[in-house]
Amino acid sequence: MNEPQMTPEQEALLDEAFKYSQLAEQKARELWEWGEAFAAKWEKRLQDAEVAAKSEVKD
């Protein structure tokens, strides 16, 4: 049984869709990493603020 063959236009569209999916995956990974760095920065600021607040209470 023969499998249906794609036309050259379909192959080109599939290749383009694959490239866009790879780009989207890369951008999603970059966005995730940026979000992780952002969260870490704000977590550090929160911890520093809590330490400062505790120091003020003790003084």
mmJSON file of the N, C-alpha and C atoms, coordinates in Angstrom:
{"data_MODEL":{"atom_site":{
"group_PDB":["ATOM","ATOM","ATOM","ATOM","ATOM","ATOM","ATOM","ATOM","ATOM","ATOM","ATOM","ATOM","ATOM","ATOM","ATOM","ATOM","ATOM","ATOM","ATOM","ATOM","ATOM","ATOM","ATOM","ATOM","ATOM","ATOM","ATOM","ATOM","ATOM","ATOM","ATOM","ATOM","ATOM","ATOM","ATOM","ATOM","ATOM","ATOM","ATOM","ATOM","ATOM","ATOM","ATOM","ATOM","ATOM","ATOM","ATOM","ATOM","ATOM","ATOM","ATOM","ATOM","ATOM","ATOM","ATOM","ATOM","ATOM","ATOM","ATOM","ATOM","ATOM","ATOM","ATOM","ATOM","ATOM","ATOM","ATOM","ATOM","ATOM","ATOM","ATOM","ATOM","ATOM","ATOM","ATOM","ATOM","ATOM","ATOM","ATOM","ATOM","ATOM","ATOM","ATOM","ATOM","ATOM","ATOM","ATOM","ATOM","ATOM","ATOM","ATOM","ATOM","ATOM","ATOM","ATOM","ATOM","ATOM","ATOM","ATOM","ATOM","ATOM","ATOM","ATOM","ATOM","ATOM","ATOM","ATOM","ATOM","ATOM","ATOM","ATOM","ATOM","ATOM","ATOM","ATOM","ATOM","ATOM","ATOM","ATOM","ATOM","ATOM","ATOM","ATOM","ATOM","ATOM","ATOM","ATOM","ATOM","ATOM","ATOM","ATOM","ATOM","ATOM","ATOM","ATOM","ATOM","ATOM","ATOM","ATOM","ATOM","ATOM","ATOM","ATOM","ATOM","ATOM","ATOM","ATOM","ATOM","ATOM","ATOM","ATOM","ATOM","ATOM","ATOM","ATOM","ATOM","ATOM","ATOM","ATOM","ATOM","ATOM","ATOM","ATOM","ATOM","ATOM","ATOM","ATOM","ATOM","ATOM","ATOM","ATOM","ATOM","ATOM","ATOM","ATOM","ATOM","ATOM"],
"id":[1,2,3,4,5,6,7,8,9,10,11,12,13,14,15,16,17,18,19,20,21,22,23,24,25,26,27,28,29,30,31,32,33,34,35,36,37,38,39,40,41,42,43,44,45,46,47,48,49,50,51,52,53,54,55,56,57,58,59,60,61,62,63,64,65,66,67,68,69,70,71,72,73,74,75,76,77,78,79,80,81,82,83,84,85,86,87,88,89,90,91,92,93,94,95,96,97,98,99,100,101,102,103,104,105,106,107,108,109,110,111,112,113,114,115,116,117,118,119,120,121,122,123,124,125,126,127,128,129,130,131,132,133,134,135,136,137,138,139,140,141,142,143,144,145,146,147,148,149,150,151,152,153,154,155,156,157,158,159,160,161,162,163,164,165,166,167,168,169,170,171,172,173,174,175,176,177],
"type_symbol":["N","C","C","N","C","C","N","C","C","N","C","C","N","C","C","N","C","C","N","C","C","N","C","C","N","C","C","N","C","C","N","C","C","N","C","C","N","C","C","N","C","C","N","C","C","N","C","C","N","C","C","N","C","C","N","C","C","N","C","C","N","C","C","N","C","C","N","C","C","N","C","C","N","C","C","N","C","C","N","C","C","N","C","C","N","C","C","N","C","C","N","C","C","N","C","C","N","C","C","N","C","C","N","C","C","N","C","C","N","C","C","N","C","C","N","C","C","N","C","C","N","C","C","N","C","C","N","C","C","N","C","C","N","C","C","N","C","C","N","C","C","N","C","C","N","C","C","N","C","C","N","C","C","N","C","C","N","C","C","N","C","C","N","C","C","N","C","C","N","C","C","N","C","C","N","C","C"],
"label_atom_id":["N","CA","C","N","CA","C","N","CA","C","N","CA","C","N","CA","C","N","CA","C","N","CA","C","N","CA","C","N","CA","C","N","CA","C","N","CA","C","N","CA","C","N","CA","C","N","CA","C","N","CA","C","N","CA","C","N","CA","C","N","CA","C","N","CA","C","N","CA","C","N","CA","C","N","CA","C","N","CA","C","N","CA","C","N","CA","C","N","CA","C","N","CA","C","N","CA","C","N","CA","C","N","CA","C","N","CA","C","N","CA","C","N","CA","C","N","CA","C","N","CA","C","N","CA","C","N","CA","C","N","CA","C","N","CA","C","N","CA","C","N","CA","C","N","CA","C","N","CA","C","N","CA","C","N","CA","C","N","CA","C","N","CA","C","N","CA","C","N","CA","C","N","CA","C","N","CA","C","N","CA","C","N","CA","C","N","CA","C","N","CA","C","N","CA","C","N","CA","C","N","CA","C","N","CA","C"],
"label_alt_id":[null,null,null,null,null,null,null,null,null,null,null,null,null,null,null,null,null,null,null,null,null,null,null,null,null,null,null,null,null,null,null,null,null,null,null,null,null,null,null,null,null,null,null,null,null,null,null,null,null,null,null,null,null,null,null,null,null,null,null,null,null,null,null,null,null,null,null,null,null,null,null,null,null,null,null,null,null,null,null,null,null,null,null,null,null,null,null,null,null,null,null,null,null,null,null,null,null,null,null,null,null,null,null,null,null,null,null,null,null,null,null,null,null,null,null,null,null,null,null,null,null,null,null,null,null,null,null,null,null,null,null,null,null,null,null,null,null,null,null,null,null,null,null,null,null,null,null,null,null,null,null,null,null,null,null,null,null,null,null,null,null,null,null,null,null,null,null,null,null,null,null,null,null,null,null,null,null],
"label_comp_id":["MET","MET","MET","ASN","ASN","ASN","GLU","GLU","GLU","PRO","PRO","PRO","GLN","GLN","GLN","MET","MET","MET","THR","THR","THR","PRO","PRO","PRO","GLU","GLU","GLU","GLN","GLN","GLN","GLU","GLU","GLU","ALA","ALA","ALA","LEU","LEU","LEU","LEU","LEU","LEU","ASP","ASP","ASP","GLU","GLU","GLU","ALA","ALA","ALA","PHE","PHE","PHE","LYS","LYS","LYS","TYR","TYR","TYR","SER","SER","SER","GLN","GLN","GLN","LEU","LEU","LEU","ALA","ALA","ALA","GLU","GLU","GLU","GLN","GLN","GLN","LYS","LYS","LYS","ALA","ALA","ALA","ARG","ARG","ARG","GLU","GLU","GLU","LEU","LEU","LEU","TRP","TRP","TRP","GLU","GLU","GLU","TRP","TRP","TRP","GLY","GLY","GLY","GLU","GLU","GLU","ALA","ALA","ALA","PHE","PHE","PHE","ALA","ALA","ALA","ALA","ALA","ALA","LYS","LYS","LYS","TRP","TRP","TRP","GLU","GLU","GLU","LYS","LYS","LYS","ARG","ARG","ARG","LEU","LEU","LEU","GLN","GLN","GLN","ASP","ASP","ASP","ALA","ALA","ALA","GLU","GLU","GLU","VAL","VAL","VAL","ALA","ALA","ALA","ALA","ALA","ALA","LYS","LYS","LYS","SER","SER","SER","GLU","GLU","GLU","VAL","VAL","VAL","LYS","LYS","LYS","ASP","ASP","ASP"],
"label_asym_id":["A","A","A","A","A","A","A","A","A","A","A","A","A","A","A","A","A","A","A","A","A","A","A","A","A","A","A","A","A","A","A","A","A","A","A","A","A","A","A","A","A","A","A","A","A","A","A","A","A","A","A","A","A","A","A","A","A","A","A","A","A","A","A","A","A","A","A","A","A","A","A","A","A","A","A","A","A","A","A","A","A","A","A","A","A","A","A","A","A","A","A","A","A","A","A","A","A","A","A","A","A","A","A","A","A","A","A","A","A","A","A","A","A","A","A","A","A","A","A","A","A","A","A","A","A","A","A","A","A","A","A","A","A","A","A","A","A","A","A","A","A","A","A","A","A","A","A","A","A","A","A","A","A","A","A","A","A","A","A","A","A","A","A","A","A","A","A","A","A","A","A","A","A","A","A","A","A"],
"label_entity_id":["1","1","1","1","1","1","1","1","1","1","1","1","1","1","1","1","1","1","1","1","1","1","1","1","1","1","1","1","1","1","1","1","1","1","1","1","1","1","1","1","1","1","1","1","1","1","1","1","1","1","1","1","1","1","1","1","1","1","1","1","1","1","1","1","1","1","1","1","1","1","1","1","1","1","1","1","1","1","1","1","1","1","1","1","1","1","1","1","1","1","1","1","1","1","1","1","1","1","1","1","1","1","1","1","1","1","1","1","1","1","1","1","1","1","1","1","1","1","1","1","1","1","1","1","1","1","1","1","1","1","1","1","1","1","1","1","1","1","1","1","1","1","1","1","1","1","1","1","1","1","1","1","1","1","1","1","1","1","1","1","1","1","1","1","1","1","1","1","1","1","1","1","1","1","1","1","1"],
"label_seq_id":[1,1,1,2,2,2,3,3,3,4,4,4,5,5,5,6,6,6,7,7,7,8,8,8,9,9,9,10,10,10,11,11,11,12,12,12,13,13,13,14,14,14,15,15,15,16,16,16,17,17,17,18,18,18,19,19,19,20,20,20,21,21,21,22,22,22,23,23,23,24,24,24,25,25,25,26,26,26,27,27,27,28,28,28,29,29,29,30,30,30,31,31,31,32,32,32,33,33,33,34,34,34,35,35,35,36,36,36,37,37,37,38,38,38,39,39,39,40,40,40,41,41,41,42,42,42,43,43,43,44,44,44,45,45,45,46,46,46,47,47,47,48,48,48,49,49,49,50,50,50,51,51,51,52,52,52,53,53,53,54,54,54,55,55,55,56,56,56,57,57,57,58,58,58,59,59,59],
"pdbx_PDB_ins_code":[null,null,null,null,null,null,null,null,null,null,null,null,null,null,null,null,null,null,null,null,null,null,null,null,null,null,null,null,null,null,null,null,null,null,null,null,null,null,null,null,null,null,null,null,null,null,null,null,null,null,null,null,null,null,null,null,null,null,null,null,null,null,null,null,null,null,null,null,null,null,null,null,null,null,null,null,null,null,null,null,null,null,null,null,null,null,null,null,null,null,null,null,null,null,null,null,null,null,null,null,null,null,null,null,null,null,null,null,null,null,null,null,null,null,null,null,null,null,null,null,null,null,null,null,null,null,null,null,null,null,null,null,null,null,null,null,null,null,null,null,null,null,null,null,null,null,null,null,null,null,null,null,null,null,null,null,null,null,null,null,null,null,null,null,null,null,null,null,null,null,null,null,null,null,null,null,null],
"Cartn_x":[0.842,0.0,0.89,0.65,1.448,0.908,1.843,1.438,1.298,0.376,0.224,1.483,1.842,3.018,2.588,3.436,3.154,3.628,2.932,3.374,4.554,5.339,6.446,5.969,4.796,4.256,3.946,3.387,3.082,4.362,5.382,6.658,7.27,7.189,7.729,6.978,5.657,4.863,5.178,5.364,5.711,7.08,8.042,9.372,9.296,8.517,8.371,7.69,6.669,5.979,6.923,7.76,8.727,9.727,10.205,11.147,10.5,9.235,8.537,8.31,8.056,7.858,9.159,10.291,11.584,11.864,11.564,11.76,10.868,9.623,8.705,9.194,9.718,10.249,11.446,12.325,13.49,13.051,12.102,11.623,10.938,10.193,9.544,10.589,11.664,12.742,13.408,13.668,14.269,13.353,12.065,11.106,11.054,11.098,11.116,12.357,13.526,14.766,14.709,14.147,14.009,13.095,12.004,11.076,11.723,12.531,13.239,14.204,14.941,15.881,15.134,14.021,13.209,12.699,12.19,11.678,12.792,13.968,15.093,15.508,15.509,15.875,14.895,13.6,12.605,12.561,12.865,12.954,14.091,15.222,16.368,15.991,15.312,14.888,13.948,13.039,12.109,12.856,13.795,14.584,15.385,15.992,16.753,15.849,14.644,13.703,13.26,13.055,12.666,13.788,15.025,16.173,16.279,16.102,16.173,15.056,13.863,12.738,12.984,13.541,13.849,14.932,15.898,16.966,16.405,15.447,14.848,14.054,13.38,12.58,13.491,14.643,15.575,16.24,16.432,17.141,16.341],
"Cartn_y":[-1.177,0.0,1.243,2.121,3.339,4.423,5.108,6.238,7.469,8.347,9.56,10.425,11.026,11.89,13.35,14.13,15.56,16.264,17.319,18.145,18.985,19.524,20.399,21.593,22.108,23.231,22.809,21.616,21.112,20.876,20.338,20.121,21.442,22.461,23.774,24.364,24.227,24.735,23.986,22.679,21.881,22.286,22.49,22.939,24.296,25.204,26.527,26.436,25.611,25.433,24.849,23.917,23.317,24.361,25.215,26.273,27.22,27.579,28.465,27.789,26.501,25.802,25.753,25.585,25.604,26.987,28.022,29.387,29.667,29.221,29.426,28.697,27.494,26.742,27.46,27.995,28.732,29.984,30.717,31.934,31.602,30.518,30.106,29.762,29.098,28.751,30.029,30.984,32.252,32.998,32.999,33.676,33.003,31.677,30.931,31.314,31.347,31.695,33.128,34.032,35.417,35.481,34.743,34.716,34.157,33.113,32.542,33.569,34.273,35.285,36.428,36.838,37.902,37.493,36.27,35.778,35.685,35.235,35.125,36.504,37.484,38.844,39.382,39.186,39.701,38.901,37.628,36.823,37.343,37.677,38.229,39.572,40.415,41.712,41.529,40.574,40.309,39.829,38.914,38.42,39.55,40.4,41.534,42.481,42.714,43.593,42.98,41.665,41.002,41.079,40.896,41.0,42.423,43.409,44.803,45.123,44.61,44.864,44.232,43.041,42.384,43.144,43.702,44.479,45.744,46.386,47.602,47.303,46.175,45.805,45.564,44.954,44.655,45.917,46.915,48.14,48.978],
"Cartn_z":[0.0,0.0,0.0,-0.925,-1.038,-0.119,0.544,1.379,0.497,0.833,0.029,0.126,-0.971,-1.022,-0.904,-0.244,-0.132,-1.4,-1.72,-2.841,-2.37,-3.294,-2.889,-2.054,-2.383,-1.618,-0.185,-0.028,1.31,2.108,1.446,2.123,2.569,1.706,2.052,3.241,3.245,4.365,5.653,5.542,6.713,7.259,6.37,6.795,7.492,6.925,7.523,8.889,8.985,10.27,11.31,10.891,11.809,12.297,11.394,11.788,12.796,12.544,13.476,14.822,14.807,16.081,16.874,16.187,16.871,17.45,16.679,17.155,18.361,18.307,19.426,20.668,20.495,21.628,22.244,21.395,21.896,22.651,22.092,22.75,24.07,24.112,25.36,26.411,26.001,26.93,27.46,26.558,26.976,27.944,27.653,28.526,29.89,29.915,31.179,31.982,31.329,32.02,32.545,31.75,32.196,33.415,33.384,34.513,35.765,35.602,36.748,37.349,36.499,36.984,37.668,37.096,37.675,39.055,39.154,40.436,41.473,41.061,41.993,42.499,41.608,42.003,43.045,42.807,43.737,45.027,44.966,46.187,47.059,46.425,47.164,47.786,47.035,47.579,48.77,48.666,49.756,50.991,50.802,51.931,52.573,51.753,52.286,53.074,52.569,53.26,54.583,54.606,55.852,56.881,56.444,57.351,57.89,57.02,57.449,58.439,58.195,59.094,60.458,60.48,61.754,62.508,61.778,62.412,63.053,62.377,62.914,64.177,64.22,65.388,66.585,66.369,67.454,67.992,67.145,67.57,68.484],
"occupancy":[1.0,1.0,1.0,1.0,1.0,1.0,1.0,1.0,1.0,1.0,1.0,1.0,1.0,1.0,1.0,1.0,1.0,1.0,1.0,1.0,1.0,1.0,1.0,1.0,1.0,1.0,1.0,1.0,1.0,1.0,1.0,1.0,1.0,1.0,1.0,1.0,1.0,1.0,1.0,1.0,1.0,1.0,1.0,1.0,1.0,1.0,1.0,1.0,1.0,1.0,1.0,1.0,1.0,1.0,1.0,1.0,1.0,1.0,1.0,1.0,1.0,1.0,1.0,1.0,1.0,1.0,1.0,1.0,1.0,1.0,1.0,1.0,1.0,1.0,1.0,1.0,1.0,1.0,1.0,1.0,1.0,1.0,1.0,1.0,1.0,1.0,1.0,1.0,1.0,1.0,1.0,1.0,1.0,1.0,1.0,1.0,1.0,1.0,1.0,1.0,1.0,1.0,1.0,1.0,1.0,1.0,1.0,1.0,1.0,1.0,1.0,1.0,1.0,1.0,1.0,1.0,1.0,1.0,1.0,1.0,1.0,1.0,1.0,1.0,1.0,1.0,1.0,1.0,1.0,1.0,1.0,1.0,1.0,1.0,1.0,1.0,1.0,1.0,1.0,1.0,1.0,1.0,1.0,1.0,1.0,1.0,1.0,1.0,1.0,1.0,1.0,1.0,1.0,1.0,1.0,1.0,1.0,1.0,1.0,1.0,1.0,1.0,1.0,1.0,1.0,1.0,1.0,1.0,1.0,1.0,1.0,1.0,1.0,1.0,1.0,1.0,1.0],
"B_iso_or_equiv":[0.0,0.0,0.0,0.0,0.0,0.0,0.0,0.0,0.0,0.0,0.0,0.0,0.0,0.0,0.0,0.0,0.0,0.0,0.0,0.0,0.0,0.0,0.0,0.0,0.0,0.0,0.0,0.0,0.0,0.0,0.0,0.0,0.0,0.0,0.0,0.0,0.0,0.0,0.0,0.0,0.0,0.0,0.0,0.0,0.0,0.0,0.0,0.0,0.0,0.0,0.0,0.0,0.0,0.0,0.0,0.0,0.0,0.0,0.0,0.0,0.0,0.0,0.0,0.0,0.0,0.0,0.0,0.0,0.0,0.0,0.0,0.0,0.0,0.0,0.0,0.0,0.0,0.0,0.0,0.0,0.0,0.0,0.0,0.0,0.0,0.0,0.0,0.0,0.0,0.0,0.0,0.0,0.0,0.0,0.0,0.0,0.0,0.0,0.0,0.0,0.0,0.0,0.0,0.0,0.0,0.0,0.0,0.0,0.0,0.0,0.0,0.0,0.0,0.0,0.0,0.0,0.0,0.0,0.0,0.0,0.0,0.0,0.0,0.0,0.0,0.0,0.0,0.0,0.0,0.0,0.0,0.0,0.0,0.0,0.0,0.0,0.0,0.0,0.0,0.0,0.0,0.0,0.0,0.0,0.0,0.0,0.0,0.0,0.0,0.0,0.0,0.0,0.0,0.0,0.0,0.0,0.0,0.0,0.0,0.0,0.0,0.0,0.0,0.0,0.0,0.0,0.0,0.0,0.0,0.0,0.0,0.0,0.0,0.0,0.0,0.0,0.0],
"pdbx_formal_charge":[null,null,null,null,null,null,null,null,null,null,null,null,null,null,null,null,null,null,null,null,null,null,null,null,null,null,null,null,null,null,null,null,null,null,null,null,null,null,null,null,null,null,null,null,null,null,null,null,null,null,null,null,null,null,null,null,null,null,null,null,null,null,null,null,null,null,null,null,null,null,null,null,null,null,null,null,null,null,null,null,null,null,null,null,null,null,null,null,null,null,null,null,null,null,null,null,null,null,null,null,null,null,null,null,null,null,null,null,null,null,null,null,null,null,null,null,null,null,null,null,null,null,null,null,null,null,null,null,null,null,null,null,null,null,null,null,null,null,null,null,null,null,null,null,null,null,null,null,null,null,null,null,null,null,null,null,null,null,null,null,null,null,null,null,null,null,null,null,null,null,null,null,null,null,null,null,null],
"auth_seq_id":[1,1,1,2,2,2,3,3,3,4,4,4,5,5,5,6,6,6,7,7,7,8,8,8,9,9,9,10,10,10,11,11,11,12,12,12,13,13,13,14,14,14,15,15,15,16,16,16,17,17,17,18,18,18,19,19,19,20,20,20,21,21,21,22,22,22,23,23,23,24,24,24,25,25,25,26,26,26,27,27,27,28,28,28,29,29,29,30,30,30,31,31,31,32,32,32,33,33,33,34,34,34,35,35,35,36,36,36,37,37,37,38,38,38,39,39,39,40,40,40,41,41,41,42,42,42,43,43,43,44,44,44,45,45,45,46,46,46,47,47,47,48,48,48,49,49,49,50,50,50,51,51,51,52,52,52,53,53,53,54,54,54,55,55,55,56,56,56,57,57,57,58,58,58,59,59,59],
"auth_comp_id":["MET","MET","MET","ASN","ASN","ASN","GLU","GLU","GLU","PRO","PRO","PRO","GLN","GLN","GLN","MET","MET","MET","THR","THR","THR","PRO","PRO","PRO","GLU","GLU","GLU","GLN","GLN","GLN","GLU","GLU","GLU","ALA","ALA","ALA","LEU","LEU","LEU","LEU","LEU","LEU","ASP","ASP","ASP","GLU","GLU","GLU","ALA","ALA","ALA","PHE","PHE","PHE","LYS","LYS","LYS","TYR","TYR","TYR","SER","SER","SER","GLN","GLN","GLN","LEU","LEU","LEU","ALA","ALA","ALA","GLU","GLU","GLU","GLN","GLN","GLN","LYS","LYS","LYS","ALA","ALA","ALA","ARG","ARG","ARG","GLU","GLU","GLU","LEU","LEU","LEU","TRP","TRP","TRP","GLU","GLU","GLU","TRP","TRP","TRP","GLY","GLY","GLY","GLU","GLU","GLU","ALA","ALA","ALA","PHE","PHE","PHE","ALA","ALA","ALA","ALA","ALA","ALA","LYS","LYS","LYS","TRP","TRP","TRP","GLU","GLU","GLU","LYS","LYS","LYS","ARG","ARG","ARG","LEU","LEU","LEU","GLN","GLN","GLN","ASP","ASP","ASP","ALA","ALA","ALA","GLU","GLU","GLU","VAL","VAL","VAL","ALA","ALA","ALA","ALA","ALA","ALA","LYS","LYS","LYS","SER","SER","SER","GLU","GLU","GLU","VAL","VAL","VAL","LYS","LYS","LYS","ASP","ASP","ASP"],
"auth_asym_id":["A","A","A","A","A","A","A","A","A","A","A","A","A","A","A","A","A","A","A","A","A","A","A","A","A","A","A","A","A","A","A","A","A","A","A","A","A","A","A","A","A","A","A","A","A","A","A","A","A","A","A","A","A","A","A","A","A","A","A","A","A","A","A","A","A","A","A","A","A","A","A","A","A","A","A","A","A","A","A","A","A","A","A","A","A","A","A","A","A","A","A","A","A","A","A","A","A","A","A","A","A","A","A","A","A","A","A","A","A","A","A","A","A","A","A","A","A","A","A","A","A","A","A","A","A","A","A","A","A","A","A","A","A","A","A","A","A","A","A","A","A","A","A","A","A","A","A","A","A","A","A","A","A","A","A","A","A","A","A","A","A","A","A","A","A","A","A","A","A","A","A","A","A","A","A","A","A"],
"auth_atom_id":["N","CA","C","N","CA","C","N","CA","C","N","CA","C","N","CA","C","N","CA","C","N","CA","C","N","CA","C","N","CA","C","N","CA","C","N","CA","C","N","CA","C","N","CA","C","N","CA","C","N","CA","C","N","CA","C","N","CA","C","N","CA","C","N","CA","C","N","CA","C","N","CA","C","N","CA","C","N","CA","C","N","CA","C","N","CA","C","N","CA","C","N","CA","C","N","CA","C","N","CA","C","N","CA","C","N","CA","C","N","CA","C","N","CA","C","N","CA","C","N","CA","C","N","CA","C","N","CA","C","N","CA","C","N","CA","C","N","CA","C","N","CA","C","N","CA","C","N","CA","C","N","CA","C","N","CA","C","N","CA","C","N","CA","C","N","CA","C","N","CA","C","N","CA","C","N","CA","C","N","CA","C","N","CA","C","N","CA","C","N","CA","C","N","CA","C","N","CA","C","N","CA","C","N","CA","C"],
"pdbx_PDB_model_num":[1,1,1,1,1,1,1,1,1,1,1,1,1,1,1,1,1,1,1,1,1,1,1,1,1,1,1,1,1,1,1,1,1,1,1,1,1,1,1,1,1,1,1,1,1,1,1,1,1,1,1,1,1,1,1,1,1,1,1,1,1,1,1,1,1,1,1,1,1,1,1,1,1,1,1,1,1,1,1,1,1,1,1,1,1,1,1,1,1,1,1,1,1,1,1,1,1,1,1,1,1,1,1,1,1,1,1,1,1,1,1,1,1,1,1,1,1,1,1,1,1,1,1,1,1,1,1,1,1,1,1,1,1,1,1,1,1,1,1,1,1,1,1,1,1,1,1,1,1,1,1,1,1,1,1,1,1,1,1,1,1,1,1,1,1,1,1,1,1,1,1,1,1,1,1,1,1]
}}}
